[in-house]
Amino acid sequence: MDTDNLYGQLKAILIDQFELDESSISPDADLYDELELDSIDAVDLLVQLKNITGKKISPDEFQDVRTINDVIGALTNST
């Protein structure tokens, strides 16, 4: 899955599952400060992404994730 598809899937999850406004979602949006996700939301997001992509982001990798671009980068670098 390429980065554009990942971004689209991630955006769809944030809109559908977390009820975020589409206009608030951008590649540079901070998951915690701007989108107001908490740690439980982040875990839920990872589960949703794993179901779609089959890729798992380790807790150590996700510790450095702050933006949507960071999530996409972690997914494209994970196995």
Buried (B, 14 or more C-beta within 10 A) or exposed (E): BEEEEBBEBBBBBBBEEBEBEEEEBBBEBBBBEBBEBEEEBBEBBBEBBBEBBEBBBEEEBBEEBBBBBBBBBBBEEBE
